[in-house]
Amino acid sequence: MPEHLSTIQLAAAAVLTVAGVVWAIGVLRLLRRYRAQALRELAATRLPFLPAQPGTGPLRESVELTPAEQDAFAGLIRQLGHR
C-alpha cells in the first residue's frame, strides 16, 4: 500500500476500476447483440436496385491455331521448360 495515498483514495480507485470493467463488458455485450441482429437483417434483405445476377458465366471462347502457330507455341513451351 503506497504511503502517500489514503485508504479512501485506494478504495475509490478500486471502485472506479471495477466500474470501468463492468462498463466495458456491458458495452461489448450490447455491440455483439446489435451486430448479430444487424447481420441477420442484412442477410434477409435484398438490394432491389441491383439487377439479378446470371447463374452462369460467359461462354468459353476458343480459337483454332494454324500449324505454324502450333509449332511456334510448342517451341516456346520447350524453351520455357529448360529454365
Secondary structure, DSSP 8 states (H G I E B T S, - for coil): --TTS-HHHHHHHHHHHHHHHHHHHHHHHHHHHHHHHHHHHHHH---TTS----SS----------HHHHHHHHHHHHHHHT-
